[in-house]
């Protein structure tokens, strides 16, 4: 993992030893490496700079559902990227982090009126439209505000992409996007509306897409649709070609060849003579974060050895929700200890509160620190207060600098906003 290296037998984040983070913030805690995030952004940017002309570089809009802490958003803003949002709350976060509307795109499914109004007030770059009802609502609210909103229409190319079925979005039986015929119909109708400006097409086939070949049929479908719309004298000037770039969750993970991907964009998308946008999310932050946790104890039964951590499924739900693999390792190397097979679990009252089963690890003892790796994406952003557990803090490290970008929740935070009915006195 970029940004996390072992020095003198101790795991560091950038230049800071993780035990120092534990002393500062306690455990469990999310810890992120700023250098890793920068490296990911620059690698993707560089791939396109090598394959596309300087005046045709894509706008890299970070899909902030992966990790929406405003400290992370601010870091990505300093790199020059845009922002992809899927809710009014994410819009609010983006504006607080300093993003301007001209670099924000809304791709949410099932947009509500408050969200559309907020996006309109922020003068966002565009709405990626999923349904006719959304288009009508956008046109209506834009009319009330005396504005004209840019809209793109999401194509469902009936192409499978991604790892787990729950993160694949491009098949015809998924809720996302529309057929070419449906988009052509909506595009024509939008062109006749006074307060929307149909400017292009979007597509996204899923997450953790490891092969360049998976994108080709989707992009070829986009190209065919662009030509069809232009044949009807409809303007297509912008293409949002999605994201879904993978990260390494283990040593056998297959990563996307970014240079080959950029080459395909050059061959298929570039000749269409449009603006180009991408929506990388997990790719930017996934390997840049770990969940730092402490061993409560080891429980031994006749069948298993359970490594019981103070982190739980409420802190990181991916193993329970997606059967996802995450690397697990001790923070301090304990040379000479035996390898032990553990079920790595948390303290929540659910058998599903399991991070790994029969995972071989160097022997770990009570009080020792452990990290769950590749937790920078869909870790904290999917965390909850289940079992009334306070949410962990988030720490951003940049070289020698340490910032607490979210404080640990307190017990009083858990009931903030709740009240006792007066008729129960």
Buried (B, 14 or more C-beta within 10 A) or exposed (E): BBBBEEEEEBBBBBBBBBBBBBEEBBBBBBBBBBBBBBBBBEEBBEBBEEBBEEEBBBBBBBBBBBBBBBBBBBBBBEBEBBBBBBBBEBBBBBBEBEBBBEBBBBBBBEBEEEBBBBBBBBEBBBBBBBBBEBBBBBBBBBBEEEEBBBBBBBBBBBBBBBBBEEBBBBBEEBEBBBBBEBBBBBBEBBBEBEBBBBBBBBBBBBBBBBBBEBBBBBBBBBBEBBEBBEEEEBEBBBBBBBBBBBBBBEEEBEEBBBBBBBBBBBEBBBEBEBBBBBBBBBBBBBBBBBBBBBBBEBEEEEEBBBBBBBBBBBBBBBBBBBEBBBBBBBBBBEEEEEEBEBBBBBBBEBEEBBBBEEBEBBBBEEEBBBBBBBBBBBBBBBBEEBBEBBBBBBBBBBEEEBEBBBEBBEEEEBEEEEEEEEEEE
